[in-house]
């Protein structure tokens, strides 16, 4: 059917008051979900801040959050998980899963469904790496537990900031802004090596992951992340 025929049938009526010189935006009805992963000391906080600033500059509302601790319940669980005394490995895994279930239900899903871009410091892969591999609970069992807790939600993009554990530890020791090491940080260098290896295994061959050398200059890392973010953000079009 031609444009003229459509006009004759009443199927299309141009609005004579539209100012086509103005910029119009076409957005998806939903936002996006991005997770940053990696050991402590790799620079996640810095890169999340830079990524959030860039996404905001593109016109999107951004929610930055973290695990554990992204909700009111999560804040209490974070204190138990990171600051309490000895916690049995299985109890640790279940507490992280509880935090994630609440995080997804009360913050992540509502924000994404309202068109916001959610950027979290850690998500499911951290449990698989730290509890599944680091605590020897089994990567598959921990993945299955987290998938159940989240209802199958996975990020649109996961950014893995990769750095050898020795360098990451040196960074933490020379960072005057850091507080005392938490339970995970006190687990030892062998534990951290196992965690790093599992992160890399999870990321291998996955289109929704990007692995960045965290030893590169901060600006170079941020530029790489911006390029990848631009490919997954909901469509924006101007004319």
Long-range contacts (C-beta under 8 A, 24 or more apart in sequence): 20-239, 23-238, 23-239, 24-237, 24-238, 24-239, 25-59, 25-236, 25-237, 25-238, 26-235, 26-236, 26-237, 27-115, 27-234, 27-235, 27-236, 28-115, 28-234, 28-235, 29-115, 30-112, 30-113, 30-115, 30-234, 31-60, 31-61, 31-111, 31-112, 31-113, 31-114, 31-115, 31-116, 31-117, 31-118, 31-234, 32-112, 32-117, 32-118, 32-156, 32-157, 32-232, 32-233, 32-234, 33-108, 33-112, 33-117, 33-118, 33-120, 33-153, 33-155, 33-156, 33-157, 34-117, 34-118, 34-119, 34-120, 34-155, 34-156, 34-157, 34-158, 34-159, 34-229, 34-232, 35-119, 35-120, 35-122, 35-123, 35-124, 35-125, 35-155, 35-157, 35-158, 35-159, 36-119, 36-120, 36-121, 36-122, 36-158, 36-159, 36-161, 37-122, 37-123, 37-125, 37-126, 37-129, 37-158, 37-159, 37-160, 37-161, 37-199, 38-160, 38-161, 38-162, 38-163, 38-199, 38-214, 39-163, 39-165, 39-168, 39-192, 39-195, 39-196, 39-199, 40-168, 40-172, 40-184, 40-185, 41-163, 41-167, 41-168, 41-169, 41-170, 41-171, 41-172, 41-175, 42-161, 42-162, 42-163, 42-168, 42-171, 42-214, 43-161, 43-163, 43-171, 43-214, 43-218, 43-221, 44-121, 44-122, 44-161, 45-121, 46-218, 47-159, 47-161, 47-218, 47-221, 47-222, 47-225, 48-119, 48-121, 50-218, 50-222, 50-225, 51-119, 51-159, 51-222, 51-225, 51-226, 51-229, 52-119, 54-222, 54-226, 54-229, 55-117, 55-119, 55-229, 55-233, 58-233, 58-236, 59-236, 60-116, 60-117, 60-233, 61-115, 61-116, 61-117, 62-116, 62-117, 62-118, 62-119, 63-107, 63-111, 63-116, 63-117, 63-118, 63-119, 64-118, 64-119, 64-120, 64-121, 65-103, 65-107, 65-108, 65-118, 65-119, 65-120, 65-121, 66-120, 66-121, 66-122, 67-96, 67-99, 67-100, 67-103, 67-120, 67-121, 67-122, 67-123, 67-126, 68-95, 68-96, 68-99, 69-99, 70-99, 70-103, 70-107, 70-108, 70-120, 71-99, 71-102, 71-103, 71-106, 71-107, 73-98, 73-99, 73-102, 74-99, 74-102, 74-103, 81-183, 82-182, 82-183, 82-184, 83-182, 83-183, 84-183, 87-183, 89-131, 89-135, 89-136, 89-137, 90-137, 92-131, 92-135, 93-127, 93-131, 93-135, 93-137, 93-142, 93-145, 94-145, 96-126, 96-127, 96-131, 97-127, 97-145, 97-146, 97-148, 97-149, 98-149, 100-124, 100-127, 100-146, 100-149, 100-150, 101-149, 101-150, 104-149, 104-150, 104-151, 104-153, 108-153, 109-153, 115-234, 117-233, 120-155, 123-155, 123-158, 124-150, 124-154, 125-158, 125-160, 125-199, 125-202, 128-198, 128-202, 129-195, 129-196, 129-198, 129-199, 129-202, 130-184, 130-195, 132-198, 133-194, 133-195, 133-197, 133-198, 134-187, 134-191, 134-194, 134-195, 134-198, 139-198, 154-208, 155-208, 156-208, 156-232, 157-208, 157-209, 157-210, 157-228, 157-229, 157-232, 158-203, 158-206, 158-208, 158-209, 158-210, 159-209, 159-210, 159-212, 159-225, 159-228, 160-199, 160-200, 160-203, 160-209, 160-210, 160-211, 160-212, 161-212, 161-214, 161-221, 162-196, 162-199, 162-200, 162-211, 162-212, 162-213, 162-214, 163-213, 163-214, 163-215, 164-196, 165-189, 165-192, 165-193, 165-195, 165-196, 167-215, 168-192, 168-214
